[in-house]
């Protein structure tokens, strides 16, 4: 466990974040009292799988919100509302 003051953390943030990336936990103190803990993120298998698809080119993401598909699916046959009405009758 590493204890670091706020000023030291601010001045050497990159160093302490590299320590967190290596798995260390950093306790942040203000005037000798702990006020925060910086911990590594838990491993997220789903997110890693999605990023692997992006890196391999199977999917793409521009960083924005999803806009929907370019060619909407065309449905044929009766509407869902009509199917519900028919089922009830």
N, C-alpha and C positions, 0 to 999 in steps of 0.2 A: 504494500500500500504506500503510495506516495502522497505527501501532503504539500500543497503549494499555495502560496498567497495569491490574492487576486492580481496584484501588480506584476508578480513574477509570471503568472499564467498569461496575462495580457502581453507582456514583453516577449515571451517565448512560446506563444500558442502553437506554432507549427511543430515544435519539438514535443510538446505534451500530447498533441493529437497523434503524432507518430508513435508515441508510447502506448496510447490507447489502442491504436490499430494493431499493435503487437500483443494486445490482450491485457495490458495493465489497467488498473483502476486508479484514477486520480481523485484525491479529495481536495476540495478547494476551501481555503480558510479565509476569513475576514477577521482581522484583529485576534487571531489565535483560535477562533471558533469555526468549526466546520459549517459551511453554508450550502455546499453542493457536492455531488459526486459525479464524475464523468466516467462512464463505463462503456466498454465496447458493445456494439449492437449484436444481438443474437443472430446466428446464421439463419437466413431466410431462404429455404430451398426453392420456394415458388418464385421469388423475385430473381434469384440466380438463374433459374431455368428460363424465365422471360428474357433476361439480359443476354443469355447465351443465344436465344433465337434472334435477337437484334444484331448481335456481333456476327453471326453466321450469315446474315442477310435474308433469313427466312421471313422475317417481319421487319417493319420499319416504324419508327416513332420519331416525330419531329419535336416532341416535348410539350405539345399543346394538348388540349382536351380532344377526345375523340369527336370526329365530325360526322360519323355515320358512314355507311357504304356509298360508293359512287353510283352503283346500279342497284336500286332497291329491288327486293324480291317481289315478283308479280305472283299474286295468289289467284287461283282459278277455283271455280265452284262457288257454293253458297257462302255467305259471310258467317262469321262465328255467331253473330247475333241471330241470324236466321236458323242456324243449327240448334241453338238453345231453344228458340221458339218452337221449332219442329219437335224437339225432344220432349218438351213440356206438354205439347198438344196431343 
